[in-house]
């Protein structure tokens, strides 16, 4: 919170040209995030991925470091691929732990949905752009 306040105070002191350039850069990064979300069928922040895989956030960082999960960073926040998390989830790679019951899976999914950050919400959720692309493709098929 403090860094946001400091950065916004700094931004107010910068020239209008610098503010416009920063705004355009942020807009471009959000568009890039949207494109990656479409390609990866969604992006999850680390706490969301940890809940779905029933591991710690530290373990998600370790999987990223070991290159078992791809990650992206947008505007200071880190995300992992929804499709890779889904694949790991379906393989039930638990490092010796028993798989989650259906009830625990449902609870973890709801908790993960509640852990959206501001960038994900702005994009329409962790799968927003991907779902929009699917709807557009379905509309095109119906028109033919």
Secondary structure, 3 states (H helix, E strand, C coil): CHHHHHHHHHHHHCCHHHHHHHHHHHHHHHHHHHHHHHHCCCEEEHHHHHHHHCCCHHHHHHHHHCCCCCEEEECCEEEEEHHHHHHHHHHCCCCCCCCCCHHHHHHHHHHHHHCCCHHHHHHCCCCHHHHHHHHHHHHHHHHC
